[in-house]
């Protein structure tokens, strides 16, 4: 029974987990390892999820983010030590890269999790360079509705820079 539940979770969240890990790490093999670690953690610690803290999807994303950032820090710290760069500048650069990867991962998660009408409007406006009038026509909605969807989508994306606390995972128990 537990194996079937894990299989269902994997089917639902594997692409999310792998995508977030890849976004943070920028490496396919490292993302594969993090994906394995996330689902191993879920298997070994099923009670770690607290429904009172938020949706399962958000918890899985937060776990993925935490493990990926830990891996990024460990990998980069080892590379800096190997190269003989233990300076404050190198440490600041590492933290800047971690923050950038975290914001990018949060933005990816926000876009994946937003309602389809908002996502469709943003995709038309930003990836296909449509203005709100063209977006409205393509979606078959009023211009006011297209502007509303774009505004709401952008408001959601603007939270990608928010953090509940330094080092907080994306969206779990904090700003989402």
Backbone as a printed PyTorch tensor [residue, N CA C, xyz], in Angstrom:
tensor([[[  0.8290,  -1.1990,   0.0000],
         [  0.0000,   0.0000,   0.0000],
         [  0.8710,   1.2610,   0.0000]],

        [[  1.9100,   1.2660,   0.8620],
         [  2.7950,   2.4240,   0.9180],
         [  3.5230,   2.6310,  -0.4040]],

        [[  3.9210,   1.5340,  -1.0420],
         [  4.6280,   1.6250,  -2.3220],
         [  3.7150,   2.2210,  -3.3920]],

        [[  2.4550,   1.8410,  -3.3730],
         [  1.5010,   2.3870,  -4.3460],
         [  1.3140,   3.8890,  -4.1230]],

        [[  1.2460,   4.2970,  -2.8590],
         [  1.0960,   5.7190,  -2.5440],
         [  2.3270,   6.5000,  -3.0020]],

        [[  3.5080,   5.9330,  -2.7760],
         [  4.7260,   6.6010,  -3.2250],
         [  4.7480,   6.6980,  -4.7480]],

        [[  4.3150,   5.6500,  -5.4170],
         [  4.2450,   5.6740,  -6.8780],
         [  3.3180,   6.7660,  -7.3770]],

        [[  2.1900,   6.9200,  -6.7020],
         [  1.2470,   7.9770,  -7.0850],
         [  1.8600,   9.3600,  -6.8550]],

        [[  2.5400,   9.5270,  -5.7110],
         [  3.2160,  10.8000,  -5.4470],
         [  4.2830,  11.0840,  -6.4990]],

        [[  5.0220,  10.0490,  -6.8550],
         [  6.0580,  10.2130,  -7.8730],
         [  5.4380,  10.6470,  -9.1980]],

        [[  4.3640,   9.9930,  -9.5810],
         [  3.6950,  10.3510, -10.8360],
         [  3.2140,  11.8030, -10.8220]],

        [[  2.7220,  12.2520,  -9.6660],
         [  2.1830,  13.6080,  -9.5590],
         [  3.2630,  14.6800,  -9.4920]],

        [[  4.3830,  14.3680,  -8.8070],
         [  5.3340,  15.4290,  -8.4760],
         [  6.7360,  15.2760,  -9.0540]],

        [[  7.0270,  14.1940,  -9.7530],
         [  8.3990,  13.9810, -10.2430],
         [  8.8630,  15.1050, -11.1660]],

        [[  8.0010,  15.5540, -12.0600],
         [  8.4360,  16.6180, -12.9790],
         [  8.6540,  17.9320, -12.2320]],

        [[  7.8350,  18.2150, -11.2380],
         [  8.0210,  19.4040, -10.4090],
         [  9.3540,  19.3270,  -9.6740]],

        [[  9.6010,  18.1900,  -9.0170],
         [ 10.8210,  18.0080,  -8.2310],
         [ 12.0500,  18.1340,  -9.1270]],

        [[ 12.0370,  17.4200, -10.2230],
         [ 13.2010,  17.4450, -11.1140],
         [ 13.4040,  18.8390, -11.7010]],

        [[ 12.3290,  19.4950, -12.0900],
         [ 12.4380,  20.8380, -12.6580],
         [ 12.9990,  21.8490, -11.6740]],

        [[ 12.5220,  21.8140, -10.4330],
         [ 13.0380,  22.7390,  -9.4210],
         [ 14.5020,  22.4500,  -9.1200]],

        [[ 14.8380,  21.1770,  -8.9690],
         [ 16.2260,  20.8080,  -8.6780],
         [ 17.1430,  21.2380,  -9.8240]],

        [[ 16.6980,  21.0270, -11.0370],
         [ 17.5140,  21.4170, -12.1910],
         [ 17.6600,  22.9290, -12.2580]],

        [[ 16.6140,  23.6440, -11.9100],
         [ 16.6560,  25.1120, -11.9350],
         [ 17.6760,  25.6350, -10.9260]],

        [[ 17.7340,  25.0170,  -9.7460],
         [ 18.6750,  25.4520,  -8.7180],
         [ 20.0980,  25.0290,  -9.0700]],

        [[ 20.2650,  23.7840,  -9.5100],
         [ 21.6010,  23.2170,  -9.6890],
         [ 22.1770,  23.3980, -11.0890]],

        [[ 21.3090,  23.5040, -12.0910],
         [ 21.7900,  23.6580, -13.4550],
         [ 22.5010,  22.4350, -13.9970]],

        [[ 22.1890,  21.2700, -13.4460],
         [ 22.8750,  20.0360, -13.8360],
         [ 21.8710,  18.8920, -13.8210]],

        [[ 21.7410,  18.2180, -14.9420],
         [ 20.7580,  17.1350, -15.0890],
         [ 21.0120,  15.9860, -14.1100]],

        [[ 22.2620,  15.5600, -13.9950],
         [ 22.5760,  14.4270, -13.1060],
         [ 22.3400,  14.7930, -11.6430]],

        [[ 22.7250,  16.0010, -11.2700],
         [ 22.4960,  16.4470,  -9.8960],
         [ 20.9960,  16.5440,  -9.6200]],

        [[ 20.2260,  16.9980, -10.5940],
         [ 18.7680,  17.0660, -10.4360],
         [ 18.1790,  15.6690, -10.2940]],

        [[ 18.7090,  14.7080, -11.0400],
         [ 18.2610,  13.3160, -10.9000],
         [ 18.5260,  12.7990,  -9.4890]],

        [[ 19.7140,  13.1150,  -8.9540],
         [ 20.0580,  12.6620,  -7.5940],
         [ 19.1380,  13.3040,  -6.5520]],

        [[ 18.8630,  14.5990,  -6.7110],
         [ 17.9720,  15.2840,  -5.7680],
         [ 16.5670,  14.7000,  -5.8600]],

        [[ 16.1080,  14.4090,  -7.0600],
         [ 14.7850,  13.7960,  -7.2330],
         [ 14.7220,  12.4850,  -6.4670]],

        [[ 15.7570,  11.6770,  -6.5990],
         [ 15.8210,  10.4090,  -5.8650],
         [ 15.8100,  10.6620,  -4.3540]],

        [[ 16.6050,  11.6290,  -3.8970],
         [ 16.6830,  11.9320,  -2.4660],
         [ 15.3460,  12.4240,  -1.9140]],

        [[ 14.6510,  13.2450,  -2.6770],
         [ 13.3560,  13.7630,  -2.2130],
         [ 12.3770,  12.6150,  -2.0010]],

        [[ 12.2610,  11.7280,  -2.9850],
         [ 11.2990,  10.6350,  -2.8500],
         [ 11.7580,   9.5940,  -1.8310]],

        [[ 13.0610,   9.4450,  -1.6460],
         [ 13.5600,   8.5760,  -0.5770],
         [ 13.1880,   9.1670,   0.7800]],

        [[ 13.3140,  10.4870,   0.9100],
         [ 12.9430,  11.1520,   2.1620],
         [ 11.4450,  10.9780,   2.4390]],

        [[ 10.6360,  11.1540,   1.4120],
         [  9.1840,  10.9850,   1.5710],
         [  8.8740,   9.5560,   2.0120]],

        [[  9.5590,   8.5760,   1.4290],
         [  9.3550,   7.1640,   1.7750],
         [  9.7660,   6.8870,   3.2160]],

        [[ 10.9280,   7.4150,   3.6220],
         [ 11.4790,   7.1360,   4.9480],
         [ 10.8330,   7.9670,   6.0540]],

        [[ 10.2980,   9.1180,   5.7190],
         [  9.7380,  10.0280,   6.7290],
         [  8.3490,  10.5190,   6.3220]],

        [[  7.3880,   9.6370,   6.1640],
         [  6.0610,  10.0810,   5.7080],
         [  5.3690,  11.0160,   6.6940]],

        [[  5.7250,  10.9260,   7.9680],
         [  5.0980,  11.7850,   8.9720],
         [  5.6720,  13.1980,   8.9780]],

        [[  6.7010,  13.4530,   8.1810],
         [  7.3020,  14.7870,   8.1370],
         [  6.3460,  15.8110,   7.5190]],

        [[  5.4220,  15.3550,   6.6980],
         [  4.4540,  16.2660,   6.0880],
         [  3.3650,  16.5980,   7.0920]],

        [[  3.1440,  17.8930,   7.2990],
         [  2.0940,  18.3760,   8.1920],
         [  1.0660,  19.1330,   7.3540]],

        [[ -0.1250,  18.5440,   7.1540],
         [ -1.1420,  19.2110,   6.3320],
         [ -1.5230,  20.5990,   6.8500]],

        [[ -1.2940,  20.8540,   8.1320],
         [ -1.6090,  22.1650,   8.6950],
         [ -0.6920,  23.2580,   8.1410]],

        [[  0.4860,  22.8680,   7.6400],
         [  1.4580,  23.8310,   7.1210],
         [  1.2070,  24.2240,   5.6740]],

        [[  0.3870,  23.4590,   4.9680],
         [  0.1090,  23.8010,   3.5790],
         [ -0.0790,  22.5640,   2.7270]],

        [[ -0.3040,  22.7660,   1.4280],
         [ -0.5490,  21.6410,   0.5200],
         [  0.6770,  20.7380,   0.3650]],

        [[  0.4200,  19.4910,   0.0270],
         [  1.4830,  18.5130,  -0.1850],
         [  2.4380,  18.9860,  -1.2770]],

        [[  1.9080,  19.5430,  -2.3370],
         [  2.7360,  20.0420,  -3.4470],
         [  3.7540,  21.0660,  -2.9510]],

        [[  3.3230,  21.9660,  -2.0830],
         [  4.2090,  22.9910,  -1.5540],
         [  5.2710,  22.3800,  -0.6610]],

        [[  4.8900,  21.3930,   0.1480],
         [  5.8550,  20.7190,   1.0130],
         [  6.9140,  20.0010,   0.1860]],

        [[  6.4950,  19.3010,  -0.8470],
         [  7.4400,  18.5910,  -1.7180],
         [  8.3670,  19.5960,  -2.4030]],

        [[  7.8270,  20.7210,  -2.8530],
         [  8.6540,  21.7530,  -3.4880],
         [  9.6510,  22.3360,  -2.4930]],

        [[  9.2160,  22.5780,  -1.2630],
         [ 10.1090,  23.1210,  -0.2400],
         [ 11.2260,  22.1380,   0.0930]],

        [[ 10.8770,  20.8650,   0.2140],
         [ 11.8770,  19.8300,   0.4770],
         [ 12.8900,  19.7800,  -0.6660]],

        [[ 12.4020,  19.8190,  -1.8770],
         [ 13.2770,  19.8090,  -3.0550],
         [ 14.2050,  21.0120,  -3.0370]],

        [[ 13.6450,  22.1720,  -2.7920],
         [ 14.4300,  23.3990,  -2.7570],
         [ 15.5160,  23.3130,  -1.6940]],

        [[ 15.1480,  22.8740,  -0.4960],
         [ 16.1170,  22.7840,   0.5980],
         [ 17.2690,  21.8430,   0.2410]],

        [[ 16.9450,  20.6620,  -0.2710],
         [ 17.9900,  19.7010,  -0.6220],
         [ 18.8550,  20.2040,  -1.7760]],

        [[ 18.2420,  20.8440,  -2.7540],
         [ 19.0060,  21.3570,  -3.8990],
         [ 19.9430,  22.4870,  -3.4780]],

        [[ 19.4690,  23.3760,  -2.6200],
         [ 20.3170,  24.4690,  -2.1460],
         [ 21.4610,  23.9150,  -1.3010]],

        [[ 21.1790,  22.9270,  -0.4530],
         [ 22.2530,  22.2930,   0.3200],
         [ 23.3030,  21.7000,  -0.6120]],

        [[ 22.8480,  21.0190,  -1.6610],
         [ 23.7810,  20.4220,  -2.6250],
         [ 24.5810,  21.5050,  -3.3400]],

        [[ 23.9160,  22.5860,  -3.7550],
         [ 24.6080,  23.6780,  -4.4370],
         [ 25.6730,  24.2860,  -3.5360]],

        [[ 25.3260,  24.5530,  -2.2950],
         [ 26.2980,  25.1330,  -1.3610],
         [ 27.4720,  24.1920,  -1.1410]],

        [[ 27.1850,  22.9140,  -0.9380],
         [ 28.2580,  21.9430,  -0.7030],
         [ 29.1720,  21.8320,  -1.9190]],

        [[ 28.5870,  21.7590,  -3.0890],
         [ 29.3680,  21.6320,  -4.3230],
         [ 30.2210,  22.8680,  -4.5600]],

        [[ 29.6120,  24.0280,  -4.4290],
         [ 30.3370,  25.2750,  -4.6790],
         [ 31.3940,  25.5290,  -3.6130]],

        [[ 31.0960,  25.2160,  -2.3550],
         [ 32.0680,  25.3990,  -1.2850],
         [ 33.2720,  24.5000,  -1.5120]],

        [[ 33.0220,  23.2560,  -1.9030],
         [ 34.1200,  22.3320,  -2.1900],
         [ 34.9530,  22.8370,  -3.3620]],

        [[ 34.3020,  23.3510,  -4.3900],
         [ 35.0300,  23.8730,  -5.5540],
         [ 35.8660,  25.0910,  -5.1750]],

        [[ 35.3270,  25.9600,  -4.3250],
         [ 36.0770,  27.1350,  -3.8830],
         [ 37.2780,  26.7270,  -3.0390]],

        [[ 37.0760,  25.7620,  -2.1510],
         [ 38.1730,  25.2960,  -1.3020],
         [ 39.2650,  24.6460,  -2.1450]],

        [[ 38.8560,  23.8670,  -3.1300],
         [ 39.8100,  23.1920,  -4.0110],
         [ 40.6230,  24.2040,  -4.8130]],

        [[ 39.9770,  25.2780,  -5.2130],
         [ 40.6560,  26.3060,  -5.9960],
         [ 41.4250,  27.2880,  -5.1160]],

        [[ 41.2930,  27.1360,  -3.8030],
         [ 42.0000,  28.0150,  -2.8860],
         [ 41.3410,  29.3630,  -2.6950]],

        [[ 40.0470,  29.4480,  -2.9800],
         [ 39.3080,  30.7030,  -2.8190],
         [ 38.4090,  30.6010,  -1.5950]],

        [[ 38.9070,  30.9710,  -0.4630],
         [ 38.0930,  30.9600,   0.7410],
         [ 37.7570,  32.3660,   1.1810]],

        [[ 37.9110,  33.3270,   0.3030],
         [ 37.7450,  34.7290,   0.6560],
         [ 36.2850,  35.0940,   0.8890]],

        [[ 36.1110,  36.2500,   1.4820],
         [ 34.7610,  36.7610,   1.7140],
         [ 34.0610,  37.0320,   0.3840]],

        [[ 34.8210,  37.4770,  -0.6200],
         [ 34.2300,  37.7320,  -1.9380],
         [ 33.6830,  36.4500,  -2.5550]],

        [[ 34.4310,  35.3680,  -2.4240],
         [ 33.9790,  34.0860,  -2.9780],
         [ 32.7330,  33.6050,  -2.2480]],

        [[ 32.6970,  33.7980,  -0.9380],
         [ 31.5290,  33.4020,  -0.1520],
         [ 30.3170,  34.2410,  -0.5410]],

        [[ 30.5240,  35.5420,  -0.7280],
         [ 29.4280,  36.4110,  -1.1570],
         [ 28.9080,  36.0040,  -2.5290]],

        [[ 29.8130,  35.6560,  -3.4310],
         [ 29.4090,  35.2190,  -4.7710],
         [ 28.5820,  33.9430,  -4.6840]],

        [[ 28.9920,  33.0200,  -3.8270],
         [ 28.2310,  31.7790,  -3.6370],
         [ 26.8340,  32.0960,  -3.1220]],

        [[ 26.7260,  32.9520,  -2.1310],
         [ 25.4170,  33.3030,  -1.5770],
         [ 24.5540,  34.0230,  -2.6080]],

        [[ 25.1690,  34.8530,  -3.4560],
         [ 24.4290,  35.5200,  -4.5250],
         [ 23.8750,  34.4890,  -5.5080]],

        [[ 24.6790,  33.5000,  -5.8540],
         [ 24.2280,  32.4510,  -6.7730],
         [ 23.1050,  31.6250,  -6.1510]],

        [[ 23.2180,  31.3480,  -4.8510],
         [ 22.1640,  30.5930,  -4.1620],
         [ 20.8730,  31.4000,  -4.1480]],

        [[ 20.9580,  32.6950,  -3.8370],
         [ 19.7600,  33.5410,  -3.8400],
         [ 19.1290,  33.5960,  -5.2260]],

        [[ 19.9630,  33.7610,  -6.2500],
         [ 19.4550,  33.8190,  -7.6250],
         [ 18.7620,  32.5090,  -7.9950]],

        [[ 19.3850,  31.3920,  -7.6670],
         [ 18.7880,  30.0850,  -7.9730],
         [ 17.4880,  29.8970,  -7.2030]],

        [[ 17.4380,  30.3830,  -5.9730],
         [ 16.2260,  30.2600,  -5.1650],
         [ 15.0750,  31.0680,  -5.7580]],

        [[ 15.3700,  32.2930,  -6.1750],
         [ 14.3270,  33.1310,  -6.7840],
         [ 13.8360,  32.4950,  -8.0790]],

        [[ 14.7620,  31.9870,  -8.8750],
         [ 14.3770,  31.3470, -10.1390],
         [ 13.5130,  30.1140,  -9.8810]],

        [[ 13.8830,  29.3220,  -8.8860],
         [ 13.0970,  28.1230,  -8.5650],
         [ 11.7140,  28.5110,  -8.0510]],

        [[ 11.6510,  29.5490,  -7.2100],
         [ 10.3490,  30.0150,  -6.7150],
         [  9.4810,  30.4970,  -7.8680]],

        [[ 10.0670,  31.2410,  -8.8020],
         [  9.3010,  31.7390,  -9.9510],
         [  8.7700,  30.5760, -10.7830]],

        [[  9.6070,  29.5670, -11.0150],
         [  9.1520,  28.3840, -11.7530],
         [  7.9830,  27.7210, -11.0440]],

        [[  8.1150,  27.5620,  -9.7300],
         [  7.0550,  26.9230,  -8.9540],
         [  5.7700,  27.7460,  -9.0260]],

        [[  5.8910,  29.0560,  -8.8780],
         [  4.7130,  29.9290,  -8.9120],
         [  3.9960,  29.8120, -10.2500]],

        [[  4.7470,  29.8320, -11.3340],
         [  4.1310,  29.7250, -12.6600],
         [  3.4450,  28.3710, -12.8200]],

        [[  4.0970,  27.2920, -12.3780],
         [  3.4970,  25.9630, -12.4980],
         [  2.2360,  25.8330, -11.6560]],

        [[  2.2200,  26.5050, -10.5040],
         [  1.1030,  26.3520,  -9.5710],
         [ -0.0480,  27.3280,  -9.8300]],

        [[  0.1880,  28.3830, -10.6090],
         [ -0.8800,  29.3750, -10.8050],
         [ -2.0000,  28.7950, -11.6720]],

        [[ -3.1980,  29.3210, -11.5080],
         [ -4.3260,  28.8420, -12.3180],
         [ -4.0270,  28.9660, -13.8150]],

        [[ -4.5230,  28.0190, -14.5750],
         [ -4.2560,  27.9570, -16.0180],
         [ -4.6180,  29.2480, -16.7620]],

        [[ -5.7440,  29.9220, -16.4410],
         [ -6.0490,  31.1620, -17.1730],
         [ -4.9900,  32.2540, -16.9850]],

        [[ -4.4290,  32.3530, -15.7700],
         [ -3.3870,  33.3540, -15.5330],
         [ -2.1160,  32.9810, -16.2790]],

        [[ -1.7520,  31.7040, -16.1890],
         [ -0.5430,  31.2230, -16.8650],
         [ -0.6570,  31.4270, -18.3820]],

        [[ -1.8210,  31.1180, -18.9480],
         [ -2.0170,  31.2780, -20.3960],
         [ -1.8570,  32.7400, -20.8080]],

        [[ -2.4110,  33.6490, -20.0190],
         [ -2.2920,  35.0740, -20.3410],
         [ -0.8340,  35.5250, -20.2830]],

        [[ -0.1110,  35.1000, -19.2520],
         [  1.3000,  35.4720, -19.1430],
         [  2.1230,  34.8940, -20.2870]],

        [[  1.8530,  33.6470, -20.6360],
         [  2.6030,  33.0160, -21.7270],
         [  2.3890,  33.7570, -23.0450]],

        [[  1.1530,  34.1440, -23.3060],
         [  0.8820,  34.8950, -24.5390],
         [  1.5740,  36.2580, -24.5180]],

        [[  1.4760,  36.9480, -23.3990],
         [  2.0260,  38.2990, -23.3160],
         [  3.5530,  38.3090, -23.3390]],

        [[  4.1740,  37.3760, -22.6500],
         [  5.6210,  37.4600, -22.4890],
         [  6.4080,  36.5610, -23.4240]],

        [[  5.9130,  35.4060, -23.7410],
         [  6.6640,  34.5150, -24.6210],
         [  6.3050,  34.7240, -26.0820]],

        [[  5.0670,  35.1420, -26.3360],
         [  4.6560,  35.3800, -27.7170],
         [  4.5290,  36.8700, -28.0240]],

        [[  4.9110,  37.6980, -27.0400],
         [  4.9410,  39.1580, -27.1970],
         [  3.6090,  39.7500, -27.6520]],

        [[  2.5380,  39.2770, -27.0620],
         [  1.2090,  39.8130, -27.3610],
         [  0.9090,  40.9350, -26.3640]],

        [[  0.2420,  41.9940, -26.8370],
         [ -0.2260,  43.0010, -25.8890],
         [ -1.5510,  42.5080, -25.2950]],

        [[ -2.1020,  43.2770, -24.3570],
         [ -3.2990,  42.7860, -23.6700],
         [ -4.4870,  42.6410, -24.6180]],

        [[ -4.5520,  43.4770, -25.6490],
         [ -5.6540,  43.3550, -26.6160],
         [ -5.5450,  42.0430, -27.4010]],

        [[ -4.3340,  41.7400, -27.8740],
         [ -4.1160,  40.4900, -28.6110],
         [ -4.3170,  39.2820, -27.6940]],

        [[ -3.8670,  39.4140, -26.4550],
         [ -4.0490,  38.3360, -25.4790],
         [ -5.5320,  38.0800, -25.2680]],

        [[ -6.3060,  39.1480, -25.1150],
         [ -7.7570,  39.0050, -24.9340],
         [ -8.3820,  38.3000, -26.1260]],

        [[ -8.0030,  38.7080, -27.3280],
         [ -8.5630,  38.0880, -28.5380],
         [ -8.1760,  36.6130, -28.6240]],

        [[ -6.9140,  36.3000, -28.3420],
         [ -6.4500,  34.9070, -28.4070],
         [ -7.1510,  34.0200, -27.3830]],

        [[ -7.4420,  34.5910, -26.2090],
         [ -8.0790,  33.8070, -25.1460],
         [ -9.6000,  33.8480, -25.2180]],

        [[-10.1410,  34.7350, -26.0490],
         [-11.5910,  34.8490, -26.1540],
         [-12.2250,  35.4790, -24.9310]],

        [[-11.5110,  36.4410, -24.3270],
         [-12.0290,  37.1410, -23.1490],
         [-12.0120,  38.6390, -23.4350]],

        [[-12.6230,  39.4080, -22.5420],
         [-12.6190,  40.8600, -22.7130],
         [-11.2190,  41.4110, -22.4320]],

        [[-10.9830,  42.6270, -22.9040],
         [ -9.6940,  43.2670, -22.6430],
         [ -9.4960,  43.4950, -21.1500]],

        [[-10.5730,  43.8610, -20.4470],
         [-10.4760,  44.0430, -18.9970],
         [-10.0750,  42.7400, -18.3130]],

        [[-10.6600,  41.6290, -18.7580],
         [-10.3250,  40.3290, -18.1720],
         [ -8.8730,  39.9590, -18.4690]],

        [[ -8.4010,  40.2420, -19.6650],
         [ -7.0010,  39.9580, -20.0100],
         [ -6.0630,  40.7790, -19.1240]],

        [[ -6.3720,  42.0660, -18.9380],
         [ -5.5470,  42.9090, -18.0600],
         [ -5.5750,  42.3940, -16.6320]],

        [[ -6.7500,  41.9650, -16.1610],
         [ -6.8650,  41.4330, -14.8000],
         [ -6.0000,  40.1850, -14.6360]],

        [[ -6.0610,  39.2820, -15.6030],
         [ -5.2660,  38.0490, -15.5310],
         [ -3.7680,  38.3510, -15.5510]],

        [[ -3.3840,  39.2750, -16.4060],
         [ -1.9650,  39.6410, -16.4650],
         [ -1.5150,  40.2760, -15.1570]],

        [[ -2.3260,  41.1610, -14.6100],
         [ -1.9800,  41.8190, -13.3530],
         [ -1.8560,  40.8020, -12.2240]],

        [[ -2.8310,  39.8980, -12.1090],
         [ -2.7810,  38.8880, -11.0490],
         [ -1.5880,  37.9510, -11.2230]],

        [[ -1.3300,  37.5530, -12.4530],
         [ -0.1790,  36.6880, -12.7090],
         [  1.1280,  37.3580, -12.3240]],

        [[  1.2580,  38.6320, -12.6710],
         [  2.4720,  39.3670, -12.3140],
         [  2.5800,  39.5780, -10.8090]],

        [[  1.4430,  39.7990, -10.1420],
         [  1.4720,  39.9310,  -8.6880],
         [  1.9580,  38.6400,  -8.0430]],

        [[  1.4840,  37.5090,  -8.5490],
         [  1.9620,  36.2270,  -8.0230],
         [  3.4600,  36.0670,  -8.2650]],

        [[  3.9080,  36.3840,  -9.4670],
         [  5.3330,  36.2560,  -9.7780],
         [  6.1940,  37.1900,  -8.9390]],

        [[  5.6630,  38.3470,  -8.5820],
         [  6.4570,  39.2930,  -7.7970],
         [  6.8060,  38.7370,  -6.4260]],

        [[  6.0650,  37.7420,  -5.9590],
         [  6.3640,  37.1490,  -4.6560],
         [  7.5620,  36.2090,  -4.7160]],

        [[  8.0990,  35.9520,  -5.8900],
         [  9.2660,  35.0680,  -6.0020],
         [ 10.4520,  35.6290,  -5.2320]],

        [[ 10.4990,  36.9440,  -5.0550],
         [ 11.5980,  37.5600,  -4.3130],
         [ 11.3620,  37.5470,  -2.8120]],

        [[ 10.1540,  37.2460,  -2.3820],
         [  9.8220,  37.2510,  -0.9610],
         [ 10.3950,  36.0200,  -0.2820]],

        [[ 10.8220,  36.2010,   0.9540],
         [ 11.2180,  35.0600,   1.7790],
         [ 10.6430,  35.2580,   3.1600]],

        [[ 10.2810,  34.1640,   3.7990],
         [  9.7320,  34.2360,   5.1500],
         [ 10.8400,  34.5340,   6.1460]],

        [[ 12.0170,  33.9850,   5.8880],
         [ 13.1770,  34.1750,   6.7390],
         [ 14.4000,  33.8410,   5.9030]],

        [[ 15.5790,  34.2930,   6.3310],
         [ 16.7640,  33.9450,   5.5580],
         [ 16.8910,  32.4320,   5.4210]],

        [[ 17.0410,  31.9730,   4.2010],
         [ 17.1920,  30.5440,   3.9470],
         [ 15.8990,  29.7720,   3.9460]],

        [[ 14.7600,  30.4620,   4.0400],
         [ 13.4730,  29.7660,   4.0800],
         [ 13.1850,  29.1090,   2.7400]],

        [[ 12.5890,  27.9200,   2.7700],
         [ 12.2360,  27.2660,   1.5110],
         [ 11.0730,  27.9900,   0.8480]],

        [[ 10.8410,  27.7370,  -0.4380],
         [  9.8030,  28.4760,  -1.1510],
         [  8.4040,  28.0900,  -0.7250]],

        [[  7.6920,  29.0380,  -0.1330],
         [  6.2730,  28.8600,   0.0680],
         [  5.8040,  28.0220,   1.2250]],

        [[  6.6310,  27.2710,   1.9060],
         [  6.1570,  26.3740,   2.9460],
         [  6.2450,  27.0700,   4.2850]],

        [[  5.1040,  27.4830,   4.8020],
         [  5.0700,  28.1500,   6.0910],
         [  5.5280,  29.6010,   6.0290]],

        [[  5.6510,  30.1640,   4.8540],
         [  6.0870,  31.5480,   4.7200],
         [  5.3810,  32.2040,   3.5660]],

        [[  6.0230,  33.1820,   3.0070],
         [  5.4330,  33.8840,   1.8670],
         [  5.3730,  32.9570,   0.6810]],

        [[  4.2300,  32.9330,   0.0480],
         [  4.0990,  32.0810,  -1.1320],
         [  3.3400,  32.8330,  -2.1670]]])
